[in-house]
């Protein structure tokens, strides 16, 4: 089958497109201010490049969503944090619908001017269809929640929340998780949802979208750890247990937990090689490490009998990986890539938001590590990113007063964003400002992609600075063609035979960067037990609720002791 025939067979599905909004935010372990966050979300909803209406699907990637004790225990303790984001989204969406209704009403009045006949009809209650639609939008905004929470899941302090305008259009949701902290725990990690959905509940056609929320290793000098985190996602974030998908193939896991890749606790930067890395090169040790990683990725996975994995088993494992050939892929998070491999020396020149300044932030963007690593194929190979036109998203010191603030003039002038007063801030002097918070995506495969059928970016921007975090949230608004899994797969075998050619060699659906970790689920189960132990210990010794519980236990113990002596 030729690519042209594939396009012909999928043309009916291509006519429909799903509207998605994906937002990433490092919450700094704080509860958000709902009215403020909602106001900025409403501003984001307006940025739709000529489109209108609300997205069909909204996904929030949240890092440091709550303190470690709550996050490691999970479930009940995270519900208050999740509830704030659900409230903010529905508040923003309701106001957006009301705004649309008011705009439509104004347009209707202008259209009706000078028409006495139409005014008489209005007096008799005979409204035009578009006015009825406006009233329905207003009622929907005030009487119901525009969005329903479909799923919320976390791995450690990283969470993903999925909302749908019509939950009946979501036909299936799968989950995946992996950690790359100490003993594979989730102080840093990734959590994914794979969603099958339709444009509307009456449609027969559906498409599949894989959403990944992640938080990679921190610190300027941990570039290699960030790349290693991505390889962990590519190999270990699986939507099924590899041992169950290909039963009887793999032996027992004898390697134990992997080394800590979170960057937590790192206190010193790299040596002289940092200057080389800043210049866009890499030192010999880094190059050697990357060569080893590439060799490992190319090494064939072997079964317990020592034989190479069969092609059908490889295909089955690819289907549970993030690179499933029949699915779109979006990765959003605090990816933590910086603009330098060392911390800034004293009196460093930082990016400016002044468009006329020679130090405008656009002049710093070429130093961005993520773009360098992605284009070099060392991380996020084959994935795309919309042009970055916003300023650095990290690291902001929030100030109580405008004195010494970078935006002092705007604060004193009473400038507002989305109806919210500007927050006084300055960049933290011990960190290079950087574009840590990003959203990347895997477009339609080359055998389906055309000028009219592709992931269409409507907006890619950051939200204003808020008081509760040292990061700015970033969102991506896109439309994706509704293409069935069958049509996504058509032509794959033919293209795989030409996988050494050009663009195809960069497509991870054909050439995954690493092989699936056969023991991914075993590692995660063991890590989850450790997380519960660490979480409960931290809860008892570092939270007010834990102190009350400990105090109660002590009082009960003392009371029981006295009672036993009385007997």
Residue pairs with C-beta under 8 A, 6 or more apart in sequence:
1 490
1 491
1 494
2 491
2 494
3 446
3 447
3 448
3 491
5 490
6 447
6 448
6 487
6 490
6 491
7 14
7 448
7 450
7 453
9 487
9 490
10 448
10 453
10 483
10 484
10 487
10 490
12 205
13 205
13 207
13 481
13 482
13 483
13 484
13 487
14 452
14 453
14 481
14 482
14 483
16 199
16 203
16 205
16 481
16 482
17 199
17 456
17 479
17 480
17 481
17 482
18 56
18 57
18 197
18 199
18 207
18 209
18 479
18 480
18 482
19 51
19 53
19 54
19 55
19 56
19 57
19 458
19 477
19 478
19 479
20 55
20 56
20 57
20 58
20 59
20 209
20 330
20 477
20 478
20 479
20 480
21 44
21 45
21 55
21 57
21 58
21 59
21 475
21 476
21 477
22 58
22 59
22 61
22 211
22 330
22 332
22 439
22 475
22 476
22 478
23 41
23 44
23 58
23 59
23 60
23 61
23 332
23 473
23 474
23 475
23 476
24 60
24 61
24 62
24 63
24 213
24 332
24 333
24 334
24 437
24 438
24 439
24 473
24 474
24 475
25 60
25 61
25 62
25 63
25 437
25 463
25 469
25 471
25 473
25 474
26 62
26 63
26 64
26 215
26 334
26 394
26 436
26 437
26 469
26 470
26 471
27 62
27 63
27 64
27 65
27 66
27 81
27 468
27 469
28 64
28 468
28 469
28 470
28 471
29 64
29 65
29 66
29 67
29 68
29 157
30 468
30 469
31 80
31 81
31 84
31 468
32 84
32 85
32 88
32 466
32 468
33 466
33 467
33 468
34 84
34 87
34 88
34 91
35 91
36 420
36 466
36 467
37 84
37 85
37 88
37 466
38 87
38 88
38 89
38 91
38 92
38 95
39 92
39 418
39 419
39 420
40 417
40 418
40 420
40 463
40 464
40 466
40 473
41 88
41 89
41 92
41 93
41 463
42 92
42 93
42 95
42 96
42 99
42 418
43 417
43 418
43 463
43 464
44 92
44 459
44 461
44 463
44 475
44 477
45 54
45 55
45 92
45 93
45 96
46 96
47 458
47 459
47 461
47 477
48 458
48 459
48 477
49 457
49 458
49 459
49 477
51 458
51 479
52 100
53 100
54 93
54 96
54 97
54 146
54 147
54 165
55 165
55 477
56 164
56 165
56 166
56 169
56 197
56 199
57 162
57 163
57 164
57 165
57 195
57 197
57 209
58 89
58 147
58 162
58 163
58 164
59 160
59 161
59 162
59 163
59 193
59 211
59 213
59 330
59 332
60 85
60 89
60 159
60 160
60 161
60 163
60 213
61 158
61 159
61 160
61 211
61 212
61 213
61 214
61 332
61 333
62 85
62 158
62 159
62 160
62 161
62 213
63 157
63 158
63 213
63 214
63 215
63 333
63 334
64 157
64 158
64 215
64 334
65 71
65 78
65 81
65 154
65 157
65 158
65 159
66 77
66 78
66 81
66 157
67 538
67 542
67 543
68 156
68 157
68 187
68 534
68 535
68 538
69 77
69 535
69 536
69 538
69 539
69 542
69 543
69 546
70 77
70 78
70 81
70 535
70 539
70 543
71 77
71 78
71 154
71 156
71 157
71 159
71 186
71 535
72 156
72 185
72 186
72 531
72 532
72 534
72 535
72 538
73 532
73 535
73 536
73 539
74 154
74 535
77 539
78 152
78 154
78 159
81 159
82 149
82 152
82 159
82 161
85 161
86 147
86 149
86 161
86 163
89 147
89 163
90 145
90 146
90 147
93 141
93 146
93 147
94 141
94 142
94 145
94 146
95 141
96 141
97 137
97 138
97 140
97 141
97 146
98 137
98 138
98 141
98 142
100 134
100 137
101 134
101 135
101 137
101 138
101 141
104 130
104 131
104 133
104 134
104 137
105 131
105 134
108 128
108 130
108 131
108 134
112 118
112 119
112 122
118 128
121 127
127 135
140 146
146 165
147 163
147 164
147 165
148 163
148 164
148 165
148 166
148 167
149 161
149 162
149 163
150 162
150 163
150 164
150 167
150 170
150 173
150 195
151 160
151 161
151 162
151 173
151 175
151 193
152 159
152 160
152 161
152 162
153 159
153 160
153 175
153 177
153 191
153 193
154 160
154 186
154 191
155 177
155 178
155 179
155 186
155 189
155 190
155 191
156 179
156 181
156 185
156 186
156 187
156 188
156 189
156 531
157 186
157 187
157 215
158 186
158 188
158 189
158 190
158 191
158 213
158 214
158 215
158 333
159 191
159 213
160 191
160 192
160 193
160 211
160 212
160 213
162 173
162 193
162 195
162 211
164 170
164 197
166 200
166 201
168 201
169 197
169 198
169 199
169 200
169 201
169 203
170 195
170 196
170 197
171 196
171 197
171 198
171 206
172 194
172 195
172 196
173 193
173 194
173 195
173 196
174 193
174 194
174 239
174 240
175 191
175 192
175 193
175 194
175 239
176 191
176 192
176 193
176 194
176 237
176 238
176 239
176 322
177 186
177 189
177 190
177 191
177 192
177 237
177 524
178 184
178 189
178 190
178 232
178 233
178 236
178 237
178 520
178 523
178 524
179 185
179 186
179 187
179 188
179 189
179 524
179 527
179 531
180 188
180 189
180 190
180 217
180 228
180 229
180 232
180 258
180 260
180 261
180 262
181 187
181 188
181 189
181 260
181 261
181 262
181 264
182 257
182 260
182 262
182 264
183 257
183 260
183 526
183 527
183 530
184 257
184 258
184 523
184 524
184 526
184 527
185 527
185 530
185 531
185 534
186 527
186 531
187 262
187 264
188 215
188 216
188 217
188 218
188 229
188 261
188 262
188 263
188 264
189 214
189 215
190 212
190 213
190 214
190 215
190 229
190 232
190 233
190 237
190 333
191 212
191 213
191 214
192 210
192 211
192 212
192 213
192 237
192 239
192 322
193 210
193 211
194 208
194 209
194 210
194 211
194 239
194 324
194 327
195 208
195 209
195 210
195 211
196 206
196 207
196 208
197 206
197 207
197 208
197 209
198 204
198 205
198 206
198 207
198 482
199 205
199 482
203 482
205 482
205 484
206 482
206 484
207 328
207 480
207 481
207 482
207 483
207 484
207 485
208 324
208 326
208 327
208 328
208 485
208 488
209 327
209 328
209 329
209 330
209 480
210 239
210 322
210 324
210 327
210 328
210 329
210 330
211 330
211 332
212 233
212 237
212 322
212 329
212 330
212 331
212 332
212 333
213 332
213 333
214 229
214 233
214 331
214 332
214 333
214 334
214 335
215 333
215 334
215 336
216 225
216 226
216 229
216 230
216 333
216 334
216 335
216 336
216 337
217 225
217 226
217 228
217 229
217 261
217 262
217 263
217 336
218 262
218 263
218 264
218 266
218 336
219 263
219 266
219 269
219 336
220 269
220 338
220 340
220 341
220 342
220 343
220 431
220 432
221 266
221 268
221 269
221 270
221 274
221 341
221 342
222 263
222 266
222 336
223 277
223 286
223 337
223 338
223 341
223 369
223 373
224 286
224 289
224 290
225 261
225 262
225 263
226 263
226 335
226 336
226 337
226 369
226 373
226 379
227 290
227 293
227 373
227 378
227 379
228 261
228 293
229 261
230 379
230 380
230 513
231 293
231 297
231 379
231 513
231 514
232 258
232 261
233 322
233 331
234 321
234 322
234 323
234 508
234 512
234 513
234 514
235 321
235 514
235 515
235 516
235 517
235 520
236 516
236 517
236 520
236 523
236 524
237 321
237 322
237 520
238 317
238 320
238 321
238 516
238 517
238 520
238 521
239 320
239 321
239 324
240 320
241 520
241 521
242 250
242 317
242 320
242 516
242 517
242 518
242 519
242 520
242 521
243 249
243 250
243 518
243 519
243 521
243 522
245 316
245 317
245 319
245 320
246 309
246 313
246 316
246 317
249 303
249 304
249 309
249 313
249 518
250 303
250 304
250 518
250 519
251 303
251 304
253 518
253 519
253 522
253 523
255 519
257 523
257 526
257 527
258 523
263 336
269 341
269 342
269 343
270 277
270 341
270 342
273 282
273 283
273 285
273 286
273 341
274 340
274 341
274 342
275 342
276 282
276 283
277 283
277 286
277 341
278 340
278 341
278 342
278 367
280 372
282 290
290 378
296 514
297 513
297 514
297 515
299 515
300 308
300 309
301 308
301 309
301 314
301 515
301 516
301 518
302 308
302 309
303 309
309 317
317 515
317 516
318 324
318 325
318 509
318 512
318 516
319 325
319 326
320 516
321 512
321 516
322 329
322 331
323 329
323 442
323 508
323 509
323 512
324 509
325 445
325 488
325 489
325 492
325 509
326 484
326 485
326 486
326 488
326 489
327 485
327 488
328 441
328 442
328 444
328 455
328 480
329 383
329 441
329 442
330 439
330 440
330 441
330 442
330 476
331 380
331 383
331 439
331 440
331 441
332 438
332 439
332 440
332 474
332 476
333 437
333 438
334 394
334 436
334 437
334 471
335 370
335 436
335 437
335 438
336 436
337 368
337 369
337 370
337 373
337 434
337 435
337 436
337 438
338 369
338 432
338 434
338 436
339 364
339 367
339 368
339 369
339 432
339 433
339 434
339 435
340 367
340 432
341 369
343 430
343 431
343 432
344 350
344 429
344 430
344 431
344 432
346 429
348 429
348 432
349 359
350 359
350 427
350 432
350 433
351 359
351 360
351 361
351 363
351 364
351 391
351 392
351 427
351 433
352 359
352 360
352 361
353 360
353 361
353 391
353 406
353 407
354 360
361 391
361 392
361 433
364 392
364 433
365 371
365 388
365 435
368 388
368 434
368 435
370 379
370 380
370 435
370 438
371 385
373 379
373 380
374 380
374 381
374 383
374 385
374 440
377 506
380 440
381 506
381 508
381 513
382 442
382 506
382 507
382 508
382 509
383 440
383 441
383 442
383 508
384 440
384 441
384 442
384 443
384 455
385 438
385 439
385 440
385 441
385 460
386 439
386 457
386 460
386 476
387 460
388 435
388 438
388 460
389 460
389 461
390 460
390 461
390 462
390 472
390 474
391 433
391 462
392 427
392 433
392 434
392 435
393 434
393 435
393 436
393 437
393 462
393 471
393 472
393 473
393 474
394 431
394 433
394 434
394 435
394 436
394 437
394 470
394 471
394 472
395 427
395 428
395 431
395 433
395 434
395 470
395 471
396 425
396 426
396 427
396 428
396 465
396 469
396 470
396 471
396 472
397 425
397 426
397 427
397 428
397 470
398 423
398 424
398 425
398 465
398 467
398 470
399 405
399 424
399 425
399 426
400 424
401 424
402 408
402 411
402 412
402 424
404 426
405 411
405 424
405 425
405 426
406 425
406 426
406 427
407 415
407 422
407 424
407 425
408 424
410 422
411 421
411 422
411 423
411 424
414 421
415 421
415 422
416 422
417 464
418 464
420 464
422 464
422 465
423 464
423 465
423 466
423 467
425 465
427 433
428 470
436 471
437 462
437 471
437 472
437 473
437 474
438 474
439 460
439 474
439 475
439 476
441 455
441 476
441 478
442 508
442 509
443 449
443 454
443 455
444 453
444 454
444 455
444 481
444 483
444 488
445 488
445 491
445 492
445 495
445 507
445 509
446 495
446 503
446 504
446 507
447 490
447 491
447 492
447 494
447 495
448 483
448 487
448 488
448 491
453 481
453 483
454 481
455 478
455 479
455 480
456 478
456 479
456 480
457 476
457 477
457 478
458 477
458 478
458 479
459 475
459 476
459 477
460 474
460 475
460 476
460 477
461 474
461 475
462 472
462 473
462 474
462 475
463 472
463 473
463 474
463 475
464 472
465 472
466 472
466 473
492 509
492 510
495 504
495 507
495 510
496 510
498 504
499 505
499 507
499 510
499 511
504 510
505 511
517 523
538 546
539 545
539 546
540 546
540 549
540 550
541 550
